[in-house]
Structures are given as structure tokens and as C-alpha cells.
Amino acid sequence: MTDFGSFQLTSVAKLANVTVAFPGEHWSDGKAGADLTPGQLVVPSSSGGVRTWTVAASGAVDPRACIALNPISVPDLNPGSEYSTQLTPNDIMNLTIKSGSRVHAYRSGAFHLTLIKADSSYAPGQYLTWDPAETPATGKPATGAWKKTATAANAFFEIVDWRPLTSDNTIGVLTVHSLRSQF
């Protein structure tokens, strides 16, 4: 039985899609080839001789694949009003990476993920894969989520810890690490 304490979170909607727990190899030398959601698995391509990043397909993981994050999280200077709500740090981390903007691409590391498929059977040691057609937990972007896979060739991450936030254990935070070397 999970003990939630006095202030139980019941949703991941306002949590960051991905946060870095331990940085492995990461680069910010490419631009988004299309609008990207932080936390998506991306692969490199080229446009006019410049490295661009696009969403990875499901299936076998391209060895060049990375997880996408915004390179800079500038605080919102808007103090908030009835017309324009101030963005929280998590809102800023989840802002769409617009086409043509820089992408902070992590090839390896450890991460906390909430852009995941709702599932009550996550457990340490399981493989995690990206599926651009999967439905993520309620409150997250419309399509694309991390989910379990039994096929090692399709896995980018291994689950290290699962912290459910709801009493049915289907929504929570996955702590994962990449399967490739950290450096």
C-alpha cells in the first residue's frame, strides 16, 4: 500500500514532462526541425547543412536518438493578472520547443519522466520505449508517451523507480536511466 502523506498529488498535469536527475552526454548544437514537446525522443536530420531534430518513430531505437529538452528555462517576468497568468517553472520547462529553436539533446543520463502512458505495472528493471502515437497520462500533450517494452532493441531507458501519485497506481513519476554509456 502506498502512503501519500498529507498533501497527495493526484495528477502529473502541472509537473515537468522530464527533469534531469543526472546529466550524461548532452548537446545543444541542433535546432528543432518541427515543433517538439520536451521529453520526446528525437533523432537528428539535416536541413540546409544544419543539424535538426525530429520526433523518433516507434520501434527499434536509432543509435543517434536523444531525449529533447528546452536549453534555457528563463523565469516568466509577467507578475500575473486576470488576463495573463504567470508561468510556473514547470510550465516553462514544458513549453513547446518551436521549429527553428535550439534543442538540448540528452544522449544519456538519468531522468524523472511524467510524459508516460498511465500504467499500474511499472517496476524497476523494465525497459521503456518511446511511442509517438501513445496517449500520455491525463493533462499531458495530446499524443506521444513513454511506455514499457519487452524488446531490448526498442528500449531507450531502464526503469529505476516508480512513484505512483494516485491510489490506483496508474499515474506518477518514473525515474529512469539511459541504456547507453553515460560518457
ZAMIMAR-301501 format. One record per residue: x, y, z of N, C-alpha, C in turn. Coordinates in steps of 0.001 Angstrom, whole numbers, plus 524288, in hexadecimal, padded with zeros to 5 digits. Example, Ala and Ser with C-alpha at 12.3 -4.5 7.8 and 13.67 -1.06 7.14 Angstrom:
<pts>
833867E9C681E788300C7EE6C81E78833907F31C81E78;832327F73681BA8835667FBDC81BE4832648001E81EBE;
</pts>
This chain:
<pts>
803467FB5E8000080000800008000080370804DE80000;80225808A37FCBF8052080D717FC5280323811678004C;806BB81409803008055A81816806C48065D81D5880437;802398207580373802B58255580095803D682A0780406;8033A829A9809248042F82E1D80C917FFA2831E980C84;800768367E80EB67FC4A83A5B80F657FAE083D4F80A74;7FE6E83DB2806BE7FD86840DB802147FE5483D967FD2C;7FAC9839E77FC517FB38836527F7E87FA68839297F2BE;7FE148386A7EF2A7FD5583A287E9C77F9D4836297E71B;7F656837EE7E3DD7F2D1834537E1297F352834A77DB42;7F6F2837D57D95E7F790838967D3C37FD3B83A047D292;7FEE2838CD7CDD18040C83A6F7CBFD8039483EF37C821;7FED1840EF7C7657FDCE844F97C37680152849B77C418;8024A84B707C8D780566850297C9BE80B1F84EFA7CB09;80CA984A077CADB8121F848A37CBC981522848DB7C6A5;81A32849A17C70181D80849B07C25981D3B844667BF99;81D24844757BA6281D2083F9B7B74F821FA83C627B86A;8265583F187B91282B5683C877BA0382EC98403D7BD23;8318083E217C10583587841117C3CE83A6D83DAD7C3EF;83ED48402C7C41D843D383D6D7C40A8455183C147C9A8;845EE837027CAB6847B0835337CFD284DA7834C57CFF5;84FE88332B7CB8685595832D57CAF0856D5833BA7C539;859D6837D37C40485AFC838F07BE8785F3D835597BC67;85E0B832DE7B82F861ED82FE07B550863DF833497B0DE;86494830EC7AC4B86657833E77A7BE861CA837177A598;862AB83C267A4ED85E7E83F7C7A2DD860CE843D979F92;85DBF8456E79B9D85F7684952797D885AFA84D0E796B6;85C57851CB79519858548558779369859F98580978E3F;85C1D854C278AC885E28856AC785CE85A68855C878140;8557E8549C7825F851B5853C077E3384CBB856CC77F2A;8499A8573D77B1A844AD85A1F77B798401B8567177A7F;83B9C857E777C7D836E3854D677BA08355B85520775E4;83497850A27736E832E18506E76E0282CFA850F476D90;82A4E8508E77200824A38513677279823A88528E77836;81EF38541F7799281DC88552077F1281E768501278224;82145850587868C8225984BCC789D58204584CB778F53;81EB384889791DD81D13848B379753821A2846D379A9D;82343849CC79E9E82777847E97A1FE8261C842847A435;829E883F047A3F082925839B47A5BB8287C835D47A14E;827E5837B579C838276B8342D7980F82CBD831F17969F;82CAB82D50794568315F82B0979214831F882D5478CA3;836A082F5778B788378D831E27867783C4882F76783C4;83C638300977E9B840C382E2677B79842B58329B7780F;847CC83294776C2849E7836D87739B848A38363876DD2;8484583AAA76B54847D183AE6765A484AC783FCB763FC;84A518415675F2484D27845E475D4A8499584938759F4;84A1E84E5275A938472E852027575684AD785679755F4;84C3F856DC7510F84FC985AF974F548551F85AB0751E0;856EF855FA7530085C108554E7556685C228563075B3F;85790856E275DAE85723857B27635785491852ED765C4;856978512D76A418543A84CC576D0D84EE484E6A76F09;84AF984B3376DDC845B584C1676FE7843F484725772B4;8400A847AC7760583DF184351779058382F8429B777C2;8369883DBA776ED8312883C66775FF82FA3837E97799E;82A988373777A72828AF8332077DF782A0382DC377BC6;82C0582A6477F2A82D718251477D9982891821C977CB9;8290681E167793B824CD81A5977842824E48162C77C85;820B18134677CFA820A480EE8780A6823BA80A6277E47;824F0806837817A827DE801FB77F9982D858023A78159;830E47FFD877E41836747FF9F77FA0838A08052278054;83BAA805DE7847B83DC880B0A785BB8427480C3B78244;84236810A777FAC84692812A377C9084B17813B278059;84FD3811D177F458542C8129D782E68559D8185D783A8;853A581BD478042854B48216C780D38507F82438783FE;84C868216B785DB84809823BF7887C849918267178D97;8467F82A7878EE38474382D8E793A3841F182F04795DE;841DA8309779AC783D16832B079D1483D85838A279CD9;8395183B4079B2A83963840E979A378379C843FE79EFA;83A788482A7A023838FF84BE47A42E839D9851607A21A;837538552E7A48F8386E85AA77A35B83DD785BE87A56F;8411585EBE7A26D8466185FE37A44C84690863E97A8A9;842CD867787A8DD842D486B997ACD183D6386C167AF18;83D0886C977B4408380286D607B6E28380C872BC7B96C;836F4876B87B65E836F687C1C7B8508320587CFA7BB8E;8328087F2E7C04A82DE08803F7C37A82A1F883F07C0B5;825108834A7C1C1821098869D7BF77820EA88BCC7C265;821F1890127BFA0821FE895447C20E81C818976C7C2D5;81896894E67C07A813268967F7C11E811808957A7C6C9;80FE78997D7C9BA80E62898A17CF2F80918895F07CFBE;806538953D7CB7580137892B57CBA17FCD9896A47CC53;7F88E895967C9C97F3E4898D67CA4B7EF3D895917C8A8;7EAA1897D07C8DF7E609894DB7C72E7E61F893D97C150;7E94E896BB7BE637E99D896277B8B87EE0A892957B6FE;7F21E8924E7BA0A7F6B088F417B88B7F92388CD47BD64;7F88B887C47BDF27FA9B884F87C27580082884637C1FF;803418850F7C65C808EC884567C66A80A2987E817C5C7;80E3087D5B7C2BC80FCC877F87C1F881319876207C691;81233871537C8578155186EFD7CC7C81A4886CB27CA15;81E2B86B457CD44822D6868C27CB1982194863D17C7F1;81DD2860A87C9C081C5C85BF97C6D0819BF85D5B7C1A7;81676861757C1A58140E8633C7BCBF81846864C77B8D5;81C4A867777BAB18208A8693C7B74B8238E8648E7B51E;8249C860A27B8748276A85BF27B6A882453858F57B28C;81F0D8595A7B2C781BAF8567C7AF2B81A44859887AA41;81C3085E607A9C181AF38616C7A51581CCC85E987A030;819A885EC879C2681B0C85C66797258202C85EB27952B;8238585B4A7933A8285585CFB790AC826CD85E1B78B05;8266F862FE789B58247F864987848F82865863237803E;82649861F477BB68297B860BE7772F82D6A8652077646;83258863C1775AC8368186796774E48393C8692F779E5;83705867C277E6F8397B868FD7837A83D77864CF784DF;8412286635788308451886282789FD8429C85E3D78D46;844EC8598C78D1084329855067900D847A7853377937C;8469A852507986E84A7184FFC79BF28498284A1679BAC;84CDF84750798E584C35841C3797CD84FAE83E8579B68;84D2B83B4279EA984FFD837DE7A24C85062832657A001;85539830B479F038562D82B6979CF985623827647A15A;85761829127A60D8578E8257F7AA7F856918288B7AF7F;855A6825B37B3AC854C1828237B8C185075825607BBB6;84EE2827CD7C00784A7E825E67C32B8467082A487C364;8417C828D17C33483D4C82CAC7C2AA8388682B1B7C5E3;8354E82EFD7C72B8302C82E237C97D82C3D82F637C533;828F982B987C3C88254282C3A7BF7A81F9D82C437C168;81C8382FCF7BF4F816D882FB37C01B813F782F6A7BAE8;816B282FE67B6948146C82F667B15F8144E829907B015;810FA826B77B303810D7820FD7B2C280B4481F137B210;80ACD81A507B03A805B4817BA7AFE2803FA816567B56B;7FEFD817487B6A97FCDD815B97BBB87FCFE80FC57BC0F;7FF8380DAD7C02C80044808087C0A98016E806D17C65B;7FEE9802E67C87E7FFC18018C7CE01803FB7FD6B7CEBF;806587FB8C7CA8B80A0B7F73B7CB1480FC27F8B77CA32;811147FDC57CA80816937FF4D7CA00819B87FD037CE81;81E707FB2F7CD5C821CC7F8F37D166827827F9B17CFD1;82AF97FA437D3B58308C7FAC37D2838327A7F6347CF32;835FC7F7737CB918384A7F3857C823835837F2E67C2F6;830C47F5127C26D82DF47F4A87BD788301E7F88C7B989;82F877F7397B488831297FAAA7B04982CDC7FE957AF0B;82E81803387AD3082AD7807477ABA882C16809017A61C;8280C809A57A2ED828A880B4679D888253780FFC79C71;8265F812E279848823448175B796A381F6D8158D79278;81A8681741793168168E8162D78F1D813DA81B5178DC6;814E181D847891B8129E82295787B680CAF8227878716;80A5181DD7786DB804A481D6978645801E281C2378B6C;804DE81B3778FA380296819B7794AC7FFE481E5A7974B;7FBDF81D4279A547F9278214C79D517FBCB821D47A2A7;7FDB2826867A3FB8004B827377A9097FC5D827E37AD78;7FE57828267B2397FB18828F67B6DA7F7CC82DE97B634;7F34E82E047B8AA7EFB48326F7B85E7F277837867B9BF;7F19183B8A7B6747F3D6840AE7B7627F8CD841B77B45A;7FAF683DC07B1F07FFAF83E567AECE7FE3683F447A917;8020C840AE7A5B8800DA841AB7A0337FDC483D2A79DC2;7FB0B83E557998A7F74083ABB797377F96A835787957F;7FE03835457931E7FFFF8303F79143805C982FA67926B;8075382AC8792F080CC282969793E380DD1828A1799A8;80FEF8240379AFC81123822DA7A0758152A81E767A0C1;817C481E3B7A53181B4A819ED7A66B817FC8157D7A88F;8194F810A87A72F8167180C1C7A91281A29807757A972;818668035F7AC2681B927FEB47ACD181C1B7FBBD7A7B3;8207D7F8F97A73D821547F5627A2E48246E7F0BA7A4E3;823997EC427A28C8269C7E79F7A3F382B2B7E6D17A030;82B757EA1579C2382F737E98979816833F97ED497991E;8387A7EB2E79A6383D067EE6979BB783E8F7F21579741;83E147F05E7925B83F917F3A378DE083C1B7F87678D62;837737F85078FA1833D37FCB978F628344A8004E7941B;8376D7FEDA797F4837C5801BD79CE683BFB805E979CC5;83AB180A7179EF883E8080EA379FAC83FF280F187A571;83C3E80DD57A8E583D0480E4B7AE8C83BFA809297B158;83E18808D37B62283CB2804CD7B9E383A33807927BE89;835FF805687C09483362807AD7C521836978068E7CA07;8378B80AAC7CD0883A6280A3C7D1F78369280A777D694;8329880DD17D63182EDD80E847DA7A8299D8104E7D84E;8257080EB07DACB82017810457D95C81D85812797DE3D;81BED8176F7DDF181937819F67E24B813B481B6F7E094;80FE38180B7E1BD80A84819467E0438086381DCD7E383;80501820F57E10F802A5825667E3B27FCD38249C7E4B9;7FA89820AD7E23B7F4FC81FBD7E2D77F41781A807E58B;7EFA9819E87E8007EE8D815237EAF37EE398104F7E772;7ED0A810FC7E2547ECEB80C787DECF7F24E80B3F7DC7B;7F64180E4B7DE0B7FBBC80D6F7DC777FCBE80DD77D69D;7F964810997D3AD7FA21810F77CDFE7FCD8815F47CC48;7FCF1819EC7CF937FF5281EF17CE3A8036D8203D7D250;80804821EC7D07780C31823357D418811148250F7D14D;8157E8246F7D3EB81A87826297D1E781E16821697D15F;8202A820B67CCA8823E981C867CBA58296F81EC37CBDB;82CC981C627CEE98325581DB17CEC8834E3819857CB5E;837AD81B557C768839FB817D37C38783FAA819537C295;84298815B47C05C847CE817197BE5E84866814AC7B8FE;84B96817467B5E284C5B8157E7B08B84F61810687B083;84E9580D577AC75851378085D7ABFA856AA808E27A9B1;857BA80D467A73785CF580E0E7A50886093810517A93B;8658C810077A84786988812027ABD9868A1817C67AD0F;869E58195F7B1BA8692081EC17B35786CE8822857B09D;8717B820BF7AF3987550824347ACB58785A821517A899;
</pts>
